[in-house]
Each structure stands twice: as C-alpha cells, then as structure tokens.
Amino acid sequence: MSGNKKELEELKAEMKNHLLEAVYELQSGGKTEQEAIQIAIERFGGENEIRSIVGQLFKAQKIFAKRVLYIALAFLLLSLSVFGFLYQKTESEMNELSIIATQINNILENKEVISPEMKQKIETLVKGTNHISSVKVFNVNNIKQGEDYENIFNYVENAKPDYLYQRIVWGPKWLGTDFYPYGNGDDHWYTEMEHRSFGMLETVVLFVGMAVYWTLFSIWAIINAYHQKRLNAGWTLMFIVFNVLGYFIYRLLEKRQFRHL
C-alpha cells in the first residue's frame, strides 16, 4: 500500500507540473490567474475526472497483476490435472498388461503347440484392450536350463515367433506417444507384447505447465514488489529461484517491517 501511495503522489506531482505549465501559458496569452487556472483544469477534464483517471490507472494495474496470477494458477492446476490423468491411465494400462500376460501364460501352460483355439483366445484378450499393438509368442524350451533371462531376451530379439498377432493402435507421434515391449513367460513359452505409452507426453505436460506457472507467478510477485517500491535485484532473484517460498519470505519480512514502523 505504501508503494501505491508514493506512486500516486508522484503522478499527482507530474500532473500538477502540467497544470502549472498550462496556467503560465494561458497567463502569457493575457488571461488572469483565476481564468488561467480554471481553463487549465477544464482542459484536463476537471478535478473529479483527474482523480477518476488516477484511480482507474491503479485499478487497471491491479487487475493486470491479478490476471497474471490467475493464469499462472490455471496453468498449474491444468498441467497437474492432465499429468495426473495420464499417470493414472499409464498405471491402469500397465496393470492390465500384467493381467493379460498372466492370462496368456495360463492359456499356453503345459501346451507343446499353439492351437487355433488358443490363438483365438489370445486375440480376444488383446482386442479387449486399446493399447496393445502386437503379441509375439516364442517357444524357449530349447534354451539351456540355468541360463539367465538375458539369453532369452537375446534369443527373442532375433528369433521368428511361433505366433504373431498385430493390429493398429492409435498413437500419434505429435503427442509424444511411443510403443514399448513388455515380456513375460516361463521355461517353455515367452510372450512379448508391444504397448502404447504416453510417458513422454506426461513429462512434457508437467514441464511446460510448471515452467509457465513458475514464470507467470514470478512476474506477478515482481509487479507487486514494484508497486510497493521494494523491488530490487535480490527480491527479483528470490522470486525467480524460490517462487512461492520466495514471495512468502518477502511478505513475512514486509509484515515485520510494518510492525516496527
């Protein structure tokens, strides 16, 4: 508030100078002092209008600062909401992926070959999801017992699957979506499913949202400090680096200084 009062006084002084210049100019043109003062005030719209203009100026500045703060908070809430939605969706899909993998393993359990009926059951399971794009089933019974799973991974990377099912799953590249493998199996069968992931989109949404919020909140804090005539390089750096915490410290010190006045 003290900053606004000082700024208002400065604005009044500036307008007073303009009025005096107008009065002197009118007096040099032959007007009396009272006539010159009256004409100068009327030129500026009258005393009441001058006060109104000053009030509107500060009101506009406060409205602008509030809008910056509201936009910052809106970006924060929106980005957190979208990130939370994508995160929950990813967790749900990974849980579903694990369940499907277990169900496929149950279908293949103790079977030497994959029958048409087994293929149909696997395809039905995959079609019931919206994120699995392919299923590959490998017979890994020939891999030596006792070897670690890295050998299975190396094997299935280049081997031809005993069964393959593929379909088109929506996943536009412009959204940062990608497809990743998910493997599961036992000593006889190994199943690898390729599934869609929004992991990159999650990161981008959170980073962009937080960056916009951080920037706008810092601008809002800087505007407030400027109007209170307390802005300096130290507080500017504090707002940019520490954001809400920096502004909290700023207000805390402001209240302490006010109490000592």
N, C-alpha and C positions, 0 to 999 in steps of 0.2 A: 504493500500500500504506500509506503514512503517513497518508493521509486516512482509510482504513478503520480503522486503529488508533486514531486520535483519536476517530472516531465511536463506536467500541466502548467507549472509556474514558468518553465522555460518557453512553452508555447504561448502563454499569455504575454510574456515579455516580448517575444518576437512579433506578435500581433499588435502590441502596444507601439512598437517601433514603426510598424507600417502605418498605424493610425496617425502617429505624430508626423511622419513624412507627408501624409496626405493633408494634414492640417496646415503644415508650413507651406505646402504648395498652394493651397487654397488662399492662405493669407497673402502670399506674394501676388496672387491674382486679384487682390482687392477685397477679399471677404474679411469680415470681422472675426475675432477669435471664436465667439459663440457660434456664428454661422459656419465657420470652417469645421468646428468640432461636430456640429450636428450633421453636416453634409458628409463628413468622413465616416461617421458611424452608420449613416444610412447606406453609404456605398458598400460597407461590409455587411449589410443586412440587418443592422440593429444589434443592440447588446444581447437581447434574448436569443437571437439567431446565432450569434457568435458563440454563446455558451452551449447552444444546442449542437453546433458543429464540433466543438471540442469534446462534448460528451459522446457524440456519435463516433468520433475518431477512436477514442479509447474503447468504446463498446465493440467496434469492428476489430480492434487488435485482440481483445479478449475472446471474441467469437472465433477468430482465426486460430488462436492458440488452443482453444477447446476442440476445434475440429481436427487439428493435428493430433491431439491426444486421443480423440475418439477413433480416428483412422488407425492409429498405432495399436490401440486395444483390439479393434476389429480384426486387424491382420494377425495379431497374436492368437485370438480365440479361433479364427478361421483356420490358421495353419495347424494349431494343436488339435482341432476337431478333425480335420482331414487326415492328419498324421495318425490320430487315434483310430479313425475308421479303417485306414489302410493297414495299420498294425494288427488290429483285431481280425481283419479279413485274412491277413497272412497267417496268423496263428491258427485260425479256423481251417484254412486250406491245408496247412501242414499237418494238423491233427487228422483231417480227412484223408490226407495222403498216407499217413501211417496206418489208418484203419483199412484202406483199400489194399495196401501192400500186405497186411496180415491176412485179409480175405483171399487174396490171390495165392498166398503161400498155402492157405488151407485147401484151396482147390487143387494145387499141384502136389500136395503132400502124399508121399508113398506112390506116386504115379511115375511110370517109366517113360511114357509118351504123352503128348498133349493131344487129346481127342477134340473133335469138332464141338462137342458139348461143352468141354472145358473152355475152349476159345470163346464160345458164345457167352458163357458166364463172365469171363474176364471183360469182354467188350461191353457187356451190360453194366458192369461195375464202373467202367471208365466213362461211359456215356451218362451216367448219373451225376458226374461232376462237370464243372465248367472251366477247369484249369489244367487238366492232364491232357497233353497233346499226343503222347505216344507211350506204348508199353513194349518192352523187349524182354523176352524170357530166354535164358541161356541154361543149357544143361552143363553144369560144372562138376558132374560126378567123376570126370576123368582127371580132375586136378588132384594132385597128391595130397593125401591126408596130412595134417600137421602144418601145412604151409599157411602163412598169414593171409589176411584178406587183400593185401596189396597185390598178390598174384592173381586173385580173382578180378580185381579192377583192371589189371593189365591185360588179362585174358579177354574180358568182355569189351574192352576198348576196341579191339581189332577183330574179334570173332563175329561170325554171322549168327544172329539169334535163331533159336529154334522156333520162335514165334514172334511176330511183329504186328502190332496194331497201331495205326496212325490216324490222326484226324486234325482238322484245322480248329485252333482255339484262338479267340480274339485276344490280341496282344500288340497294339500299335507301338512302333518304335519311338514315336514322338512323345509318348508318355513315359519313356524310360523303362518299359517292360522288357523282360528277357525270360528265357526258358533255361531251367537248370535240371540236371539229373538227380534222381533220388533212388538209391539202391537198397535192396533188402533180399534176403534169401537164406538158404540152408546149405547143407553139404551136397544136395542133389540139384536144386534149382536156384537160380539167381534172377531176380526181377529188377529191371531198371525202368523207372518212369520219368519222363520229361514233363515238367510242370511249369506253369507261368508264375512269375514273381514280380511284385511291384516294389521290390526293395529299393531300387534306385529312385523311384518316384517318392517314396517315403522320405528319403534323405533330402531330396531337392525341395519338397514342400516344407519340411521343417526348417531347413537352412534359409530359404528365401523368406518365409514368414517371419522368422526370428530376426533376420537381417533388416527387413523393412520396419518391423516393430522397434528394434533397437535404435535405428536411425531416427525415426519419427519421434520417439519418446525423448531422445537426446535433444532434438530440435525444440520440442515443447519445453523441456527443462531450461534450455538456453534462453528461450524467449522470456520465460518467467523471471529468470535471474536478470536479464537485461532490463525489463520493466521496473525491477526493484533496485536498479543501479548497483547490483552486486556482482555483475558478470565480470570475470577475468579469465585468464588463460588456465589457471588452476581449476576453477569450477567447470570450465568447458571440458577439460581433460577428464575430470571426475565423472561428469555426466556421460561422456562417450565410453569410458572404460568400464565404469561400475553401474551405469544406467540407473535403475530404481534405487539401488543401495546408495549410489552417489547422491541422488536427489533427496533421499531420506536424511542423509548426513547434513546436506545443505539446509533443509528445513529445521533440523534439530538445532544446528548452530544458530540459525536465524531466530528461533524462539528464545534461546539462551541470551542472545544479544539484546532482544527486545525486553526481557525481564530486567536486564541490568541498566536499561535506559531510565 
